[in-house]
């Protein structure tokens, strides 16, 4: 790198350093990016510095046409604008392209311009000497500050940075907050945002060679005070020289590389030792391996023994597997077949006995029914006999009373006749007696006619009562027949509706049985329609579930009637979430049915309740089917609600289903299905035990209820449909027979009704005839009395009394005859009842004996069945035992088979089966005997030989190691040596290259440092010589010191003494020498601009004027470099010096720009 071509070297700041020292953060705390605009600069700023504006509102960037006289070059500073930065609230300053002087008193904020420039262009707060954090630059009382720097991007060739992107200006905006964080925004000449990262800013600064952190480029107030005061020393000057010429960065890079190279050298030496060590181990392993190969013969014999023993286990387990296969495939099937034949024979015998027993049981039940009917007949007959006996006693008592009364009347008449004869003897009564006999004959004739009429009337009444009883019996039979016709018609209508539903369901492709809600209740389709309307309006908290039968299916049609008998009353039930939903549901029912019907069954069960888990101790044994086990719920979302309702109200989990009567009794009455207390068979018959222990078995389904309403999962409807059609045909025939019988009974009743009407008319005639005869008898008696009265007054009264007694006697005799006839009839009925009772009792005794005989035969059959069942159970147990043993054999086979396969696979890995015989022959040859793999003794001899070989090998291994281990160790060491050698080579090659390059670079650094040293020394001497002084720079690179020695001009052409200690000079002389030194350092920076703050501190008026002249002469000699000078002194001498440099070819009238800070 040539001294004239040394460029700015500035590495990017790491994120850690930025956080510690308040460097740039690329986004504001709020996360929003903000634009900063600048006030527009005037096209021709006045020379008196009136361009400084405090509090001017910010505007857009300067227009490209605004360009003052002079030449602007890429990297020149056009403008600095700050807001809330240090003491400034809103401050903007525009610079000229050549020399810009900023003057102002201390505290006016002129130094803040350079601080803002460095802060905006990425210099850390520590290097600016004004604090440790950028947050300290924020104006007191504010939260953030804004700094905007406008750079010129014009120039020849490639001086400008991406002019097609940025144009002729680049604006850098930096916002910082009180915490030291901030963000950066880069804009083009139009104000458009182009970038926002520190990396992009560093690219711009590198291209424009803006070294704002170099003290020779930007000499801050602190640097100027330090070097112009007595606080500086030779070491500080040397550091300033390195920093200004950027040699400190180059030296730092080379020193870091040297340190890394030294570490690589140490690593390389360590790797060389590792390579030597692994090579020695590799040689030693190779030697041991060669020695160990002598035991290969013993190892080969050991391998043969191991091969033989490996296959020994395989053959042993294979023999066991053959035995197991023989038992499983030959012996066990034969025993199982024999057991099955015995079991089939016993089962067949038990089946025959069960059929015989069933016939006997049916006969006993039939005989028991007949016997019970007979007993009922005997009881009825005895009751009739008792009633007849009571009636007979009553009639005997009445007959006795009538006879006593008749005797009294006859005695009284006899006495009166005696008295009458005595009276007749005393007088002539022949005429009266003849008259009396005549009247008596008339009376007897009238009474005879009356009695004949009464007898005929009694017979007519008896016939009428008999016919009326037959009529009433026919009337009851006709009523029963009409009820049967009505019931059959209802059954036919139900079956026709079911067939129509099945047919309609078949026509609906893919429709299910449960999609027809009317199966579970008439009008349910209208009710569901109303419920859906209320659900759509959101009146229900949860949509109702129901009817339940729509969401259930049968797993097996075999249990259809049993399930319907068990939960038929729940199939039409609706389930609601709470009471509110129940009220809404009832409103739906009233609206759908008009209030004329009772509301359907509904229950409340929370839909949030989880599925009920029934404890195992509440469930019947698993061998019994339950209602829950044969049902399937197809509700898409609330199946748990359906199951909870069925469990709570139907106990479906504990209701057992059985095939027949015997299984029902076995499950419930004998308690084999406990804790279940109820069962249903396939016909709908229920078996249950009441609370008092009463065993009940009854049919729960009527004929019209034997249509299964639940569908069968995966089954079509043709079977139920054919069944219904067959039942419908039978019902139609039955209806036809009932209707014919009804018509016949109706015709018979009409005939009986006509006959009864005739008999009633005849009874009425006879009653009129009896009344007429009684009247005639009464008139005859009256005529007899009148005649007797005419016959004589004495006998008149007595004869009248005798006539009355005759009439009374005749009446009593007739009454006695009637009672005797009725008593005789009752005695006949009593005899008939007694004979009937005797015959029925004899028949009952016979049937009882027959029943006892049948029961005895049934008991003997039960014993035979028990013995046969024992035989069946015995053979079943034997069959189960054989199957269990077969399972044990299968398990043993399953255990042996993997072991056999594993052993065989392992043996195949050790030695293929084709080579085992060769290994066996080799071992036999060594042992000098014939060996058999299946011989236990031979295998023991092989094991002994193997132990002997292993012992010999171990002894040899102790001496030289195992061959396998030695081979493995040898290969490991060989691989390790190769790897170490490769690693060493990979490190050594780049190390040699880096070391050679580093030596070359150190040589170039020394050469570059010498050249910069000479240039700086010559430039310093030249700067001093321009004022008549002489100076010399003495460098000590070893001690890192720089000594300045000057010889000040005393005037009149006399040279002063040589001064080596700068402290012995006056303040102005020291400042002038330092200024010359700094100008000399800056010649090699090639920065587009240079800035100095308080460069004339500690100078008197003469030296200040000299310094100004020196700086202006330097500026006019270097028109391609912009200079910014800050001073607290008066600038009145600048006008005088301006006149001196007007003759320079690069001077123009706006070469110097003066800015005075406001007070």
Phi, psi and omega in degrees: 000121181284155181297323180286341182257010180293122182255171179290131175244116183218109182282149178296150181276134177288160182296327180293316179295324179296320180292323183286323188247014173074034178285187189287141168242135195277003177218146179288161181302329180280354180084359181255144178265139186239146176268144173240128181246159184246154172289142183291128180282145177291152181292329183222084183293142180291154183287344183276008175081025180286002181283348179289124182233122179254123178083014178283135179295145182286142179236188178288172181297159182299143174291151184297334183283346182280095184220116180286177178295153186103173184253123175268137183234159180299131179101349178291149178270117180270319188203148171231127180232132181231151173224124180057039181250122182053241182270349185273135174270315178206106189222137180224136177226136177250136183255157174270170183280349183242273184240129177233120177259131174240117182240154179170159181291164176298133181092000180280347176098017180289323179293336179296338178296311178293322178298318179295320179299312180294318181298317183292327184265019164097012179279137180288157183295326181296323182284342178276347176074017181242020180143182182252352183218145178294340179296338179289346180277349181287134182301139183302135180090354180251160181265335183207164179227153180236130176236130181233126178240128178255122181255146175280138181234037177253152177165172182270147176064233185257022179295316181289150181260111178046062181297335179290342179261311187266338185082210184269002179217149174234125180249126179249122178247132178228127179246130180236152177243180185293341178276355179094355178269167182185190182215159181232142177226133180246128184237159177269189185294339179268359182091002180283137180289129181247323182210167180210027181237155178293330179297317179294322177296318179296324176300318180294314181296322178295317182294318181276356178059041178270106183253073185288346177267355180280124182294339176282338179271309178242102179268104183283172181300319182292319179295317181297316180295322183294313186279339180267352178261186180275002185281345184281162178216180184294322179296320179295321179295321180295317178297322178295321178298313180296319181291320182292324180269001180066015177289337179295324178290317179297316180296319179298318178297317180292322179295318177298320179294321179298318179295318178296324180293322177297318178296320177297323178296317177297318178297321181295319177297320178296319179294327178296320178294320179297321179296317179296318181294313181294330178292320178294318178295322178298317179296319182292319179295322180295320180294317179295324180295317179297325179287326185284343181292351179287343181264014182299325182295316178296321180295323179296317178295320177300320179296320177298316179297317179296322178298315181296313182293327177297317180281343176299314178297324181297314180293324180296311180292327178297321177296319178296321178295323177297318179297316180296318178297321179296318179295317183288323187267338185241296188293308184297315177299322179296314179297322181293321177295317179298315179297322179295320178297314178299318181294319178297318180297315180295319180295321179294318178297317179295325179295319177297318178296323179295320178296316179298316180295322179296319177297318179296318180297318178297319179295319178296318179296319178297315180296321178297319177297316178297319180296320179295321177297319179297317179297321178297321178296317179298316180298319179295317181296320179296320177297318178297320179297319179297317180295317179297321179297317178297317179296320179297318179296318180297315179295322177299318179295317178297320180296321180295319180295317180296320180293319178299315180296319179297319178298316179300315182294320178295319179298317180296318180295320180298317179297319181291325178295320179298316180295322182291324179293320179298322179289325181290326179295329182277352181213169182275109184235026181293320180295319181294322181294319178298320178295323181294317181297322179296317181292323180296321178296320179294319180297315181297322178294316180296319180294323178298317179296321180296318182293322179296320178294318179295320178298316179297321177297320177297317179296322180295319178295318178299317178296321179296317179298320179296314179295323179295322177296318177297320180297314179297321178297318178294324178296316177296318179296320178296321178297315178299319181295321178295321177296320178297319178298317180296319179296317179295321178298319178297318177299317180297318180296316179298317181293322177296321177295318179297318179295319179297320178294318178297319180294316178297321178293324178293327179288335178275108184296128176079356182284151180255161180303320186286356179282355178256099184291340182291348173298334186251005177164134181293135179081010180292335178294318177294322179296316179295323177299317179293321178297317179299323178296316179293324178296317180297332178273359176077024181280337177267140172289322173225136177302136180298153176250119179156171352297152187301325182299336178293339185250015181239148175223153177270135174285335182212126181294345181301327185262016187302307183292323179297316179294320180295323178292327184283314187234022181302326181286348180261350186293331180264014184276143173255145180247127180246154184287317182208184184294325179298313177298327179295318179296318179297321180296319179295324175298320177300317181296316180295322180290322183286325186250003177071014178076005183270355182234161176287144181298146180294164179297132180215143179224155182254125177212124185299128178288344178279350180286133181285169180298132181292130176260109183279127178300152184295329182287351177263000182258145176289168178302151186292343180287348178260136174281143176245167178299321180294324185288339181258005179253150175232132179257126183251017179291132188290330188234330187237046177296329179295329178294317179298313182295318180299320179294316180295324179287318182290317188255338182247351181048047184293337182285340184240011178261120188269147174247132182233165184273323186211186184295319183295316178296324177297314178296319181296322184283317188259306186291326179266357172076020181284345181253020179302145011273010179294138180241006182212142179216154177231138176265183187290347179263357182097004178285138182257144175235121181209161178244119181289173183298330180275004181092006181285131179268126185234133171222121184209161178274129184258348184250131171281172182298325181280359178254008184265030172253119184288124181269343180272142178277161178255129182299124176078016182238145179275181187257007185292321181298305176302325181294314178297320179298316179295319179296322177295316179294325179295320179296315178297319180295324178296317177297318179296320179297320179298318179294317180296320180295318178298316179295323178298317179296320180296314180296323180296318178295318179297320181295323177298316178299315180297323181296319178295318180296319179296322178298319178296318180293322177297321178293319178296320179296320178297318178298317181294321178296320177295320180294321178296319179296320180296317179295321178296320178296321180295318179297319179297318180295320179299314178300320181294321179294322179296319180297315181297319180295318179296324178294322178291330183292326179173146182285328184291312183271354186298310185296318184291318179296323177299319179294320179297321178297318178298320179294323178298317178297317180296318180297318179297321179294317181294321179296322177294319179297320179297319179299318179298313181297320179296320179296315180296320179296319177298318178298316179297319179297326176294318178294322178298317179298318178298317179297318180295317178295322178296318179297316180298317180292319180293322178295321177296317178295322179296317179299319179296315180292326177296315177299317180297320179295317179299322178295317179297319179296319178298317177296321179295321178296319177296321176296323178297319178296317177297318179296322179296318178296317179295321178296322176298319177297317178299313180296321179300311180291328175296316178298319179295318177297317178297321179296318179296316179296322178297317178296323177296321176296321177298318179295321177298319178296316178298320178295319178296328177285318183288325185299312176298322178296320179296314179296320180295314178297319181293318178297317178295320179294322177297324177293322179287314184201128176299149183298332180292340182257355184292325179294323177295318178296320178297320178294323179294318178293321178299320179295319180293318182277350178060046175201154178282130182246146177236130182297331182269001179269122181293322181294317180297320181292328175295321177296322178293322178296320178297317179298320179297318178297321179295317179296319180294322177297317179296318180295320179297320178298319179288328179292324177299328180281315184230356178095164179288144182295316180297314180296321181292320177296317178297317179296321180297313179296322178298312181295322178296315179295320180295319179296318179296318180296315180297323180291321178295317179297317179299318180293319180296329179277320187292321183297307178294330179296315179298318180295316181294320181295316178296316180295323180294319177299318179296319181291325176295322178295318178294323178297317179297319180295316179296320180295321179296317180297314179296325178298312180296315182297315179297320181293316181293318180295322178296315181295323180293318178297320179291324182292335178297337179255009178086009179257173178228146180212158182214141177248126180247118183259139171234096184288335180289314180271353180057057177228156176223119183252132178255128174235131183231158173231106185279141179285130182267000183093163182056027177076014180262134178270140179277184179286160180277126183246124178259334180262114183294340181291339180279348177278160175288168182298317180293318178297318180294320179294321179294320179294318180295321178298317177297322179294317181292321177296324178294321179293326185285348181293338183258004182275331181055036177276143180296338180217162174221146183222144179217138181245125179056049179292338184257021178293148180066011178261147172276182184296322182293309182293329177294319179295320178297318181295320178296317179298318180297316182293319182290323175296321178296320181292319182287334174285340181235072184291345180275007180236128179275139181235135178235118186238130180243134181209146175273357186272171178286143183252028180292335180284346182296323180298321178295317181288330178301321180295328182289328186259007181297333182283355181288143185294332181267004181276145173220171191290342177250029180295323182250133179237126183252131178233124179252126180289142178294148182284000000 
